């Protein structure tokens, strides 16, 4: 992320935490450090399961929800 000029911050969630569908007005980059999280893209009828080492680039305005896996999750996140 640093090589791309991004300044990430860290966040974490407990096992099975959920986020209701929402959107952001900025591009978001998420990198999973530990655990897992599944992002739902309801308008596209898709789900993306991310595990340690996976990255998600989420364009501004993308409606998404999330469900944390059974081991919780630790992520790095940066905004473009």
Residue, then its C-alpha position, 0 to 999 in steps of 0.5 A: x500500500x505504501x508503494x502506491x502512496x496509500x496511508x492505511x489504518x488498521x481496524x478489526x472486528x469480532x467473529x460474526x460481526x456484520x455491516x449492513x449495506x451502505x456506500x462511501x463517497x471515496x475509493x477504498x482499498x482493504x487488505x486482510x491481515x488476519x482472519x476473514x470477511x465476506x463482502x456482499x455486493x447486493x446490486x450485483x448479487x455477488x459475495x467476495x470472501x477475503x482471507x489473510x493476504x487478500x485485497x479488495x479495491x472498492x470504488x466510490x459509490x459501490x453498495x456493499x455489506x459485510x460479514x466477519x468470519x468465525x475467527x474475526x478479522x484484522x484489516x488495513x484500509x486506505x482511501x484514494 
